[in-house]
């Protein structure tokens, strides 16, 4: 497939092209690999965020059970937010 891409930073393109030449591959193949790596990194960061949110939710559930209704995630967040505003 032939693709035209506008507004590519010149130095970034030159670096990509130079690395492709050093490795003996076509610029298009190097760009394809770069595109794939960029997409994979974005997907991976979403997975990590989801894992962190699930872990936080489990911790909140654990605290709720431990303190038998005496602990509130909402109240805790408000407390920390108020402390930050006063600082």
Residue pairs with C-beta under 8 A, 6 or more apart in sequence:
16 27
16 30
16 31
16 34
17 27
17 30
19 30
20 26
20 27
20 29
20 30
23 30
60 73
63 71
63 73
64 71
64 73
